[in-house]
Amino acid sequence: MERYDAIVLGVGGMGSAAVYHLARRGLRVWGLERYGIPHTMGSSHGVTRIIRLAYYEHPSYVPLLRRAYELWRQLEHTVGERLLFITGSIDAGPADSEVFAGSRRSCELHALPHEVLEAREVQRRFPGYQLPADAWAVYQPDGGFLLAERCVVAHVMAALELGATVHGCERVEAWEPAGEGVRVRTDRGDYLAARLVVTAGAWAGKLVPQLAGLAVAERQVLAWFQPRRPALFHPGVFPVFNVLVEEGRYYGCPVYGVPGFKVGRYHHLGQQVDPDTLDREALERQDEEVLRAFTQRYFPEAAGPTLTLKTCLFTNSPDEHFILDVHPQWPQVILAAGFSGHGFKFCSVVGEILAELAHRGDSRHDLSRFRLARFG
C-alpha cells in the first residue's frame, strides 16, 4: 500500500494549488481527481475568472487577496505563462447597496487606490457600460481576471516538477482515519497518508458528512454574447464588473480567449442540485433570457447573438463565506469548501493555507471568519 505525507481529494482550483504548495514544502503529496485535469464538471472552468482587491463581501478578505496576487505572480514566473490580466474593476449599485458601499469600505479601510464614480462618468470612461442613472461605482485599478483552466494546469505542472503525484480519472470510494493518519480507497486501490486535504468542491458534503448542508451545490449558467461593437469590450478598455441592479447581482469580463462578452448572474435561478445527477448540457430558454435581458439593458453594445452557454457549479455555505478548517473530530483531515461563487481568485493563497494547516497545524493567515464552528 502506497504511503504519502498528504493526499489531496479534488484537483480543481483549490486542490491543484494545495498540491503545489504541499510539494513546495518538500512533502510527498498525491493529488486525486475523479475527472480529468482540468475538467468542466465542477467550479474551476469558464476561461476567465474575476480577481479584485475592492472586496464588498467583507474587508477581512483584502489581506488574503494581497497575498493571492503575490502568489499568482510567483506562479506565472515559475511556469513562464501569463495567468493574471489587469483591467481594473467596477463594483456598482445604489449608494446604500452592499456592492457599492461594501467595496468602498474595503478600499478605505485598507488604503486601496480607488475612485468613486457616478454612472454617467463610468459610461464616459468606459462606453460599453450603461448603468442606471442612480448607480454609484467604485473603480479599483488593480482588478482583472485569471485564466481559470490555465491556473489549474499551471499549479499541477509546477507540482509535478517538484515531485508530486497526480492522478486523474480515479474516483474516491471511501476514506477513514487510520491511527493518526488516513486511509483512502479509490476504484483503483488503497492509499495511506499522514494528512488528508479535502478540496472536493460540490462533492465535499458527500465525502465529509460534517459538511452536508454546509456546502451545497447550486447550478450556475454563464453566457458569452457577440458584441455589436467589439472595440468597446477588449481587456484594455473594459474593466471586469460586479453590479447590483433591480434584476439581481451580475458579473462579467471582457472578451478574451474565446469569442464573446462573458456575463453571469449570482445564484442564477437559485437551483440546488446533486452534482452527480445534474445534466450539464440541458439548457433552458430562461437560462439565456435572464442573462440576455440584463446585457441588453446595461451593456447594449454587447448584446449581439449568443455564442456560448455553459453550466458550472457554485458550492454555497450558509453565510457565503469560506470553510477553511481542520476536521472537528480528526485533526489530520483539512477541509476547504463552500467558496460560494467568489472563491477562485483566492486559489493561490488557499493552497498556501491548506499546506500550512496540513504541514504544521496552523496558518499565518487569519482564518477566524472561516472556521467550521461558526455554524454550531
HELIX and SHEET records of a PDB file:
HELIX    1   1 GLY A   13  ARG A   24  1                                  12    
HELIX    2   2 PRO A   59  TYR A   61  5                                   3    
HELIX    3   3 VAL A   62  VAL A   79  1                                  18    
HELIX    4   4 GLU A   98  LEU A  109  1                                  12    
HELIX    5   5 ALA A  119  ARG A  125  1                                   7    
HELIX    6   6 ALA A  148  GLU A  161  1                                  14    
HELIX    7   7 GLY A  201  TRP A  203  5                                   3    
HELIX    8   8 ALA A  204  LEU A  207  1                                   4    
HELIX    9   9 PRO A  209  LEU A  211  5                                   3    
HELIX   10  10 PRO A  230  PHE A  233  5                                   4    
HELIX   11  11 ARG A  285  TYR A  298  1                                  14    
HELIX   12  12 PRO A  300  ALA A  302  5                                   3    
HELIX   13  13 PHE A  344  PHE A  346  5                                   3    
HELIX   14  14 CYS A  347  ARG A  360  1                                  14    
HELIX   15  15 SER A  368  PHE A  370  5                                   3    
HELIX   16  16 LEU A  372  PHE A  375  5                                   4    
SHEET    1   A 6 THR A 165  HIS A 167  0                                        
SHEET    2   A 6 VAL A  29  LEU A  32  1                                        
SHEET    3   A 6 GLU A   2  LEU A   9  1                                        
SHEET    4   A 6 ASP A 190  VAL A 198  1                                        
SHEET    5   A 6 GLY A 181  THR A 186 -1                                        
SHEET    6   A 6 VAL A 172  ALA A 178 -1                                        
SHEET    1   B 6 THR A 165  HIS A 167  0                                        
SHEET    2   B 6 VAL A  29  LEU A  32  1                                        
SHEET    3   B 6 GLU A   2  LEU A   9  1                                        
SHEET    4   B 6 ASP A 190  VAL A 198  1                                        
SHEET    5   B 6 VAL A 333  ALA A 337  1                                        
SHEET    6   B 6 ILE A 323  VAL A 326 -1                                        
SHEET    1   C 3 THR A  48  ILE A  51  0                                        
SHEET    2   C 3 GLY A 144  LEU A 147 -1                                        
SHEET    3   C 3 LEU A  84  ILE A  86 -1                                        
SHEET    1   D 8 GLU A 115  GLU A 118  0                                        
SHEET    2   D 8 TRP A 136  GLN A 140 -1                                        
SHEET    3   D 8 SER A  89  GLY A  93 -1                                        
SHEET    4   D 8 VAL A 240  VAL A 245  1                                        
SHEET    5   D 8 GLY A 248  CYS A 253 -1                                        
SHEET    6   D 8 PHE A 261  ARG A 265 -1                                        
SHEET    7   D 8 VAL A 216  PHE A 225 -1                                        
SHEET    8   D 8 THR A 306  ASN A 316 -1                                        
END                                                                             
